[in-house]
Amino acid sequence: MVDFIIKYRWLIIGFCLTLGVTFGLLIPTSRIDPDMRNYVPASMKSRIETDKIENEFGVQDMVVVLFADTNIITQDNVKQINNIDRGISRISGVSDQLSPFTVRNIRSEEGFMVVEPLIHHLPSSDDELMQLEEDILENRFARDIVVSSDMSTASIAATISNTEAETGTLHEIDSIIRSNPGKAEILTGGLPYIRRSIMKDVNKDAIILVPLALLIMMLVLKFTLGEWRSVLMPFTVVLLSIAVTMGLIPLLGWKLSILSLLVPIILVAVANNYGIYLVSRYLLLRSQNGNVSGRSLVKDLLQTLKMPILFSGLTTIAGILGLMTHSIIPAKQVGILAAAGVSVALLMSLFFIPALIYIRDPVCNKPFQNNRRNRLHGSFLKKLSGLIINKPGRILLISAVFIGVVSSGIFLLRINTNQETYFPKRHPVRRASDIINSKFGGSQTISVMITGDIKSPEVMMAIDDLTRRLKERDGVGEVFSVSQVVREMSKALFDRSDEGYDRIPRTKEAIAQMFELYNMSGDPDDFRQLMNFENTGAHILIRLSKPENKVINEIKAAIAGVADTFPAEVTVGGYALIMADFAASIIKGQVTSLLLAVTAVFILLTIIFKSWKGGLIGSIPLVASILILFGFMGFTGIALDAATALLSSIMIGVGVDFTIQYIWCFNSNISKGLTWAEATVTSMTTIGRSIIINAAGVMAGFSALIFSGFTSIRFFGYLVLISIGSCLIGAIILIPAILMKFKPGFIEINMNNIKKRKNEKKSDIVGITTAAFSSGSSAAGCTANYEQMP
């Protein structure tokens, strides 16, 4: 391998650079997919049922334009609403509209049914304004649907058709709003605007977060490696691995999502580690011997670091690949992309960096300096080692109690798939969503399609009964159905004292006659979203004021409870239902990906340490960190969502590296004849410092996420500090305490095997290996000389 790298060094460097540039040129061709429904498989039942309903009654994605003022019913406000409403009605991408000017008023006039607009003309006097307010409050299709009861807010709800590009339709709506200014504050909301905001914020985050993470990583590299030419080697590997990974997205026909933002950040935080090991070892060798040849440098680096870097890389990849079992499509993609990126970084670190080291001039021939900062670190780690040596049982007991207490928060953990909460509370889309949910019944919907003879009294009464039951449920804002229209028509035909007032007629003929009377002064298209023209399908639209998974599941169960006895076929779908199934997918995906990741890491650790006990002990900090993470989320109210659900698998992939480094170094020191106590001190003051620096680097790389425009991604950034911090503590406190307390046999077996070769000068390649695992500029190795430690 050494001869191959030296012989083809320029070819290796050229190939890596060409690969990165080629894939990097593909990145601008990537498209963004902001629709959460595409995060779930097309085979999911709720998505299939939703497609059936939308094929019959059209897409139910609504744009909601809100007008807010202390009193919205003023001459200027009503005029502004009218102008914008008329402008939106002319947009070809809008299929239907609900506003104060499209709502119908059904009344009786001399015994006949009269259908007329709620607003005949623009009010021009105070009396007319007062009368309009009364008419709104008396109209069940206007009150808290197009105008709030407190008269502070009005709305125009426009249904987006799939005949035109959604972005173009939203642009036209925005243009109409801008061209009709007024006193009222205007907010826009609904799923189309949420999707557009996601697209904008994904682009914004990509422009801000990735460069910020790279800057933070560069500063960390400068701090740990000391000089810029050494910084550029691992930094270049990170850039190239990001370019290749993100270029794979359009190449594979995938689209960018909110979760895709995490991939380059993962690589910034993780992909530089392998290069740091190599470069820091290189600097140490140069400082110890300024006359060493380039071939000797490369040979030493690969002999001592090739296997541990491979082990670290493979365990990281195995942990991340646990996401492949996730049922959320972008989560699978993140797992594949991140694993591919780490693989590229691993290979480039083993070939590209040694090639660069061979061709570069010597830059570091100063003797190793044990500065004051290193002495302070050594002093702290010595004291910590003494505590572990003297009281390992007490440390394990306190750790177990702490983990048990914190992990109890798991029972408080909640799932959240509501896209509205992805935005900060002050975000315009979030503000609009809050108003829609509190004053207009909600922007997220569940759809129920009834297939049968809709004008049959049995079916119509069943629709009416289901409508009434649903409206009474907590979390339901409004329910729209054709039975409500029939009831309103009955009020126009009967007096309050009559038996037929506000009731469903007893015969099919009477129901059909009502619709014929309505059509004499009304428009048959008024019902197209509630009943098809053939009278074979009806649509119940449920708006959710609390779009929470618990509410959605309760409504779904209530509908299922009446479906068996319903006198027609019942189909349930809608965006909210897809999101509820999405939540179930998160839980299922979290469990399966965790099991796969932990199992894969356990197997790899067992192979690395040649003992199932070694695999078990190495897995303990990871399991403890998972429990702490989910418990912390439960106590703090941070929900498990599409982004935070990825953290545990990523944490396993990254955190296991710390455990491998410590156990490997400890085993090396034991094999050299140190006592268990001496090996603990030596390992803590050498590889322990390296682990702390590496963990700090990983957390620093992920810290850029706290500046994201998405609340969920911010939480991910905060949780990284908890999860990686837990893995760090597990590696330098929990693992040493376990080894000191139980003195597992797999360490002794390795020691005995190596002691058989104690007279051989080069019997301890493992010790040399772990010596290089220092990512600081001092690069203190895993030395067996206990007396020489600072």
N, C-alpha and C positions, 0 to 999 in steps of 0.2 A: 504493500500500500504506500509506503514511504517513497519507494522508487517510482511508482506510478505517478504520485503527486508531483514529484520533482521533475520528472521527464515531461509531463503534460501540463505543467503549471499554467502556462499561458492559455492553453486550450480550456482548462478548467475555469480560469478567471473569465475568459471571453464567453464561454458557454453560460456561466451563471449570470453575467451581466446581460447577455442577449436574451436569456430566458425571462429575466425580470422586466426588461424593457418591452419585450413582445407581449407579455401578459398585461403589463401596465397600460399599454395602448388600448386594450380591450375594455378597461374600466369605464371610460366615458360612455360606452354603449349600453351600460347597465340601465335597467328600468326599475322603478320603484313600485311595489305592490302594497298599497295602504289598506286594502280590504281584509279585515280580520277573518272573514268567512273563508278566504283562500288559505288560511292557516290550518284548516281542518281538512281531512281527506274528503274527496268528492263522494266517496261511498258512505259517508256518515248519514244516518237516517234523517236527521233534522235538515241537513242540507238538501237531500233528495226531495223531501216533502216541501221545503220552501221553494225549490225550483218548480214543482208542480203548481203550487199556488200562484207563483209569479207568472207562469205561463198562461194562467187563466185570467188573473186580475191585474197583471202588470207588476213591475218592480215597486216595492213599497218604501223605497228610500226617499225620505222627504227632506227638502230644504225648508228651513223655517226662518223667516225674516221677522224680527221682533222690533216693536216700536215702544219705547218706554218714556213716560213723562209723569209728572205729578197728576195730571188729568189728561188722558189720551184722547178723550172725546171733546176736542176743540175744533173750530173751523179749519185752522191751519193744519192740524194733525190729520184730520179726516181727509183733507184734500191731498196731503202728501201720501197717505196710505193708498188713496184711490189712484193717484198717478203711478205709483210703483206697482200696484196690483195690475193695472192695465198694461204696463210695460212688460211685466213678467208673463202675462197671458199671451203675448205675441211671440214668445220664445219657442222655437220649434222643439227644443229639448225638454220642454215641460209638458207632461201628459194630463195633469189634473191640478186643480188649485182649490184651496179652501181659505177664504178670507171674509172679512165683514161684508164685502161686496158680492160674494158668491153664495153666501148662506141664504137659504130660502125660508120664507115665513109662510106657513100653511095656516090659513084661517077660513072661517065660514062667512059667507056673504049671501044673505037671503036664501039660506038653505043649500047653497052650492059651495063646493070646495074651490078656494082661490089660492093659487101659488104665486108669490111675488117675492122680489128681492127684499132682504132685510132693510137695506138702505135704498129708497126710491131715488133720492137726489141728495146732493150735498147740503147739509143743514146750514142755514144762513142766519139763524137767530138763536137766542138762549133757550127759547121754548122748544124749538126743534131739536136742539142738542139734548135737552132734558128728556124729550120724548124718545129719542134714539137710545138713551141710556136705559129707559124703561123697557123698550122693545128688546134690547140685548138681554136684559136680566130675565125676561119672560120666555126667551127662545132657547130651547134645550140644545139646539145645534149651534148656538152662538156663545152662550155664557160659559166661560172658562174653556172655550174651544178656540174662538178667534178673538175674544176680548175677555180679559180677566174680570172677575166679579168686583174688584176694587177699582176698576176703570183706570188702572195705571199702565196697562200693557195691552197691546194688540199684536196680532200675528197674521202672517200670510204663510200658509203651508203649501209648498209646491212639490208635487211628485215628479221626480226625474225619470224620464223615459230612457230606454237604452238605444234609441234611434240616433242619438247624437252623442258626441264625446262629452263626458261629464265635465271635464275641465273647461271646455268651451261654454257650456251652459252656465256654469258658475261665474265665468268671466262676464257673460252678458248680464247676469243678475247684478253683479257688482257695479257694472257700468250704469245700469238703470238706477241703482241706489245713489250713486255719486251724482248723477244728473238731476236728482230730485232732493235737494237738501231741505232741512226743516229744523224745527226746534227739538223734536223728539230724538232721543238717542237710538241709534239703529244697531242691532246686533244680528249676526247671522249664525245659525246653528244647524243641527241635523247631521246625519251620517255622511252625506257628501262633503260638507264643510269640514267635518272631522277628518275624513280621508285626505282632503287637500292640505289641511294643516299638518297631518302626519308626513305627507310628501315634502312639504316645505321644511319642516323641522328635521327630517332625516337628512336632507341636503345640508341644512345649516349645521347640524351636529357633525356630519362628516367633514365639513370644512373647518370646524373649530376643534373638535375633540381629537381627531387623529394627529394633526400637527402639534396640539398641546401635549398629547401623550408622548409623541416623539421628542419634543423639547424636554419634558421632564425626564425621560429616559436618558437623553444625551447628558443632562446635568448629573444624573446618578452615575453614568459611566465615567464622566470626567472626574467625579469625586472619588470613585473606586479605582480607576485605572491610572489617573494622574496626568496623562498627556494625550493630546488630540489625535495623533496618528494611531495610537492604540485604540482610542475610542471609535474611530471610523470603521475598524474591522467588524466588530459585532453590530455596529449601527447599520452598516451596509447590508449585512445579512438580514437584519430586521426589515429594512426597506424592500429588499428583493423578495423576501418571503411574503410580505404584505401584498406586493404587486402581483406575484404569481397567484396567491390565494384569491384576491378580489377579482382578478382577471378570469378566474374559473367560473364566476357567477354567470356572466353572459354566455360564456363558452358552453356551459351546461344547460343553458336555456332557463335559468332561474332568475328571480327578481329580488331586488333589495327589499328588506323589511326593517322594522325597528330592531329586530334581533340581529340583523346583519351588521349593525353598528358595533356589536361586541367583538366581532372577529378580528379586525385590525388592532383593537385595544388588547385583546388576549395575546396577540402575537407581539405587540410592543412590550407587554409585561413578561412574557415567557421566552420568546424566541432568542433574546439576547443572552440568556443564562449560559448556554453552551459556549458561545463565543467568549464570554467573560472568563470561564474556566480556562480556556486555551490561552487567551491573551495574558491573564494574570500569571499563569504558570510560565509563559514565555518571558515576561518581565522579571520574574524571580530568577529564572535561569540566567538571564543576561546580567542581572545585578550580581550574581554569584560568580560568574565567569564571563568576562567580556571578550574572551578570545575563542569562544565556542563557535563552531561552524554552523551554517544554515542547515545542512543535512543533519547534524547532530541535534539541533534544536527540534526540527520536525520529527525526527525519530523518537526523541524523548517525549515529546508532547503526545504523539499517537500511542506509544507504548503504555504510557501512564494514564492517559485520559480516554482512550478510545472506548473501552468497555464500560467504565462508569457513566460516561456521557450517553452511550447507547442505552444503558439500563434506565437512566433518568428520563431520556427521551421516550423510550418505549412505555414506561409506566405513565408518563404524562399523556401520551397518545391513547393508551388504553382507557384512562379515566375519561378523557374527552369523548372517545368513541362510544361511551355509554349512552350518549345522547341519540345515537342511531336508533335505539329502540323506542324513542319518544314518538307519541302519536301526533304531536304538533309538527307540521311539515317544516316550518322554518327552524325549529329546534334540531331536527335531523340534519338540515342543511348546515347549521352552525357547527354541529359536531363533525360533519364531514370536512367542512372548510377549515375549521381550526386544527383538526388532526392533520389535514394535508399541509397546512402552513407550518405546523411544528415539525412535520417530517422534512419539508423543504429546508427549514432552518437547521435541523439536525444534520442533514447531509451536507449543506453548505458549510456548516461549522467544521465538519470533519475533512472537507476537501478544499473549499474556497479559502478559509482562513489560514490553514497551513501553507497553501500556495502563496498567499500574500506575505506571510511571515518569511518564507524562503527568499523572496525577491526583494524585500525591503532592507534598508540599511540598519545597522545596529543603532538603537535610540536610547537604550537604558543600560548603563554600565555602572551605576552608582551602587554602593553597598547598601544592604538592607538596613533601614533605620527603624528602630523600635521607638517611635515617637510617643509623646505624652498621651495622645488619644488612644493609641494601642495599649499603653500600659494601664490606662483607666479601664478599658474593655477587659483586659486580662484580669485585673483586680476584681472587677465585678463578677466575672464568670468563675473565678476561683472561689469567691465567697458562696456563689450559688452552688458550685460543685460540692463544697463542704456541707451545705445544708442537705443536699441530695444524698450524700454519702452517709451522713449521720442519722437522718430521719426519713428514709425512703418510704417506710410504711405510713408515717403520718402524712407525707405528701400525697400518697395514693389515696388515703382515706379522705383527706380534704378535697382532692380532685374529684373523687367519686361523688361526694356529697354535693359539690358545686355543680357538676354535670347533671346530677339527678334533679336538683332544684331548678336549674335553668331549663332543662329539657321538658319540664312539666308544662312550659308555655306552649308546647306543641298542640295541646288540646285547645288552645285559643287561636290557633292558626286558621286563617280564613283564605278563601280563594276569591280572586277578583279578575274578571275578564271584561269589565266595562271600559271601553275605549275612552270615555269621557274623563276618567280619572287619570289618564296618561298625561294630562296637561296640568300645569299649576293652576291654582284657584283663580288667579288674576288673568289667566289667558282668556281672550275674547270668546273662543269656542267653549271653554269651560263655563264661563259666565252665562253664555247663551243656554247651555245645556241645563244649568241650575234653574234658570227662569222657566224653561220649557217644562222641566220636571215638576216644579212647584206650582206653576200657574196654568199650564195648558195640557196636563195629563201625561206628558212625557214624550220624548222623541224616539225611544226604542219600542219596538212593537212585537207582539206575538200575533200570528195570523191563524185563523181557523177556517178551513174551507168545508162547506157542507155540500155534498153532492146528492141530488135527489129531486123530487118534485117540490120546489121551493114554495110555490103558492098553495100547496096542500096545508090545511089548517094544522094537522099534526106536526108537520115539519116546522111551520112558522111559529107555532106555540113552543116547540122545543128550542128553536133558536132564541125566542124571547126569554124563555126560562134560563137558558145558559147565559144569555147576556146579563140578566139580572143577577145571577149568582156570581158571575165574574166581577161585575161592577162593585159588589159588596166586599170583595177581598182586599186585604191590606196590600198596598203597593201598586194597586191598579188605579190609574188616573182617569181614563175614559175608555168606554167600550162603544164601538160603532157597529151597528147591524141593521139589516133591512127591516127587522121587526120593530125597531124604534120609529122608522118612517111610517110603517103601517099604523102604529099607535097614534102618531101625530095626525095622520089623515083621518083617523076615527074621531079625533077631537073636533075636526072641522065639519064632520057629518052628523054628529050627535051632540045633544045637550049633556051637561054634567049629570043630570038626573037619569039619562037613558042608560040602558044596560050595555050598549055597545060603545060607550064613551071610554076612550083610552084602553081599548082591548083589541085582541086579535079576533077577527070575524070567525064564525063557526063553519063557514063553507068556503070551498075553493072559489066558487063563483063570486062571492062577496069580496074576497081579497082581490081577485082579478078586476072587478068593477072599480075598486078603489084606485088601482093603478091607472085605469082608463080615465077616470075623472081627474086624476093628477095630471095626466098628459095633456089634458085639454088646455091648461094654462101653464103647466110646467114643462120641463125638458126631460125626456127619458134618460138622457146622459147623466142626470143628477145621481143615478143609482149605479153607474157602471162599475164602481169599485165595491159595491155591496151586493150586487146581483147581476148575473150575466143576462144577455138579451133572450136566451132560450129558456130562462127560468129553471135551469137545471143545476145551477151552482150559486151558492151564497157565500159571502165573505164576512167573517166577524173579525174586526180589527181591534186589538187590545193595546192601548197605550200604557206604558209603565211609568209611574211616578217614582218608583224605587226599582231601578233595573239591577237588582241584586240577584245572585244565583239562588238564594233561598226562596225569594219571591217567585222567580221564574219556575223553579222546580215544583213549588206548591200549586201554581196555576196549571202547569202541565199535568200534575196528578189529578187536579180537580176536573180537568177536561177528560182525562182518561177514565175517570170514574163514571161519567155519563155516556161515554162513547158506545159502550156495549148495548145500552138500551135506547140509544138515539134512533129515531125513525129514518135515518139517512146515514150515508157514509161520512165519517169525520176524518179530516186530515189536518194535522197540526204542524205549523212551521213558523217561520219568521226569524229575523236576525237575532232577537234576544234568545230564542231557543237554541240557535246555533252556538251562541256564546255560552249557554249553560252546558251544552255538550262539550264545548271547548274547555270549560272548567274541569269537567270529568276527565277529559283527555290529559289535562295538566297533572291531575292526581295520578292517573294511571301511568303516564309517561315518567313522572317523577319517581315512582316506585320502581318501574322496570329499569330505567336508566341508572338509578342508584345501585340496584342489585347487580346489574351487569358490570358497572364500573368497579364496585367493591370486590366482586368476584374476580374480575380480570386482574386487578391490582394485587389481590391476595395470591393468585396463582403466580404472577410474576415475581412477587416478593419471595414466595416459597422457592422458586427456581433460583433466584439471585442468592439467597442465603442457604439454599440446599436443605431446607428444614421447614416443615409446616408450622412449627412453633415460631420460627422467624417470620413467616408470612403473617401469622396471627398477631404477633406483637407489633409488627410494622403497620398493621391495619387499625390497631386500637386508636391512635391519635386521629385518624380519619373519621372513624365512626363517632368518636367523642366530639369532633368538630362539627359533624353533621347535626348531632343532637343539640349542641349549643346554638348553631345557626338557626335551626327551625324554632327552638325554644325562644330565642331572642326575637325572632320575627313575630311569634305569637304574643309575647308580652308587650312589644312596642307597636303592635297593630299593623306592621308591614305585611301586606298581603302577598300570597303566592300567586304570581301572574306569569305571563309568557316570558318575561325577562328574568325575574328572580328564580324561576323554576330551573334555569340553566346553571345556577351558581354552584350547586352541590357537586355536579359532575366535573365542572371546571376546577373547583376547589380540590377534589380528589386527585385530579391529574397533576395539579401544581404542587399541592401539599405533600404528596408522597415522596417527592424528591428530597425534602428535608429529612424524613425518616431514614431513607436509604443512606444519605450522607453520614448521619450520626452513627447508625449501627455498623456501617462499613468501617468507619474510622475507629470506633470502639473495638471492633473485632480485630482490627489490625494492631492496635496497641496491646491487646491481650495476647495476641500471637507472638509479640516481641518480648514477652516475659513480665510485663507490668502487672501489678495486682489490679483487682477490680476497682479499688479506690483510685489508684494512680491512673488507670486507664480512663476513669470518669473525668478526672481533673484535666488530663491531657487532651481528651476529646473535646471537652467543653471549651477550653481555652484556645483551641485551634479551629476545628471544624464548626464548633458552636458559634464562633464569631462570624464565620463565613455564612452559616445558615441565617443568622440575624440580618446580615447585609443583603443576602439574596431575597429574603422575605420583605425587607424594606424596599428593595427595588421593584418587586412584583406589586406591592401595595401602591408604590408611587406611580407605576405605570397605569394601574387601574383607577387611580385617584382622579384622572381627567374626567371620568364619567360623572362626577358630582356636578359638573358644569353643563350637563345635558339639558336640553329643553323639555325632555320627557321625565315626568316624576318617577316612573318605573325604572328608567335607566339610572337616575340619580340614586334611588334606593339600592340598586345593584352595586353602584360604586361604594356606598356606605357599608353594605354588607360584606364586601370584599375585605375591608379592614377587620371585621369580626372573624370571618372564616379563615383567612390566611393567618391572622394573628393567633387563632386557636390552633391551627396546624403548627405554627412556630413554637408555641408554648408546649404543645404535645411532644414535639421533637426534642426540645432542649430541657424539658422538666419531666414530663410523664414517662417518656421512653427511658431516660437515664435512671429514674426511680424504679421502674419495672425491672431493668437489668440488674440494679444493685440489690433489689429485694429478693428476686427469685433466681438470679444467676442461671438463666436458661441453658440447657445442655448444648444447644447448637453453637453457642459461642465457644464452649470448651472443646467440642468436637473439632471445630475449625482450628482451635489453638493446638490441639494434640497433633492434628495432621501436619501443621506447619512446623511444629517443634521437631518432628522426625527429620526435617531438613534444616535444622538449626545451624549446622556447620557450613551450609552453602551460603556464599556471600550474597547471592541475589535471591534469597528465599522469600522476600517480602515485597512483591510487586504491588500487592494490595495497599501496603503502607504508603508507598510512593504515590499511588493513585490518589488516595484521599488527601495527600499533602497538597495537591494542586487545587483542591476544591475550596480555595480562598478567593473570593471575588473582590477583595480589597487591594489597594495598591501595595500594601505590605505583603500580601499573599502568604500569610503565615500558614505553614503546612500542617498536616496531621503527623507531627513528629512524635517519636517514642521517647525522646529525651526529656523526661519529666523535670529534671533539675534546671534545664535551660529555659523553662517557660517564664514569661514576664511576671 
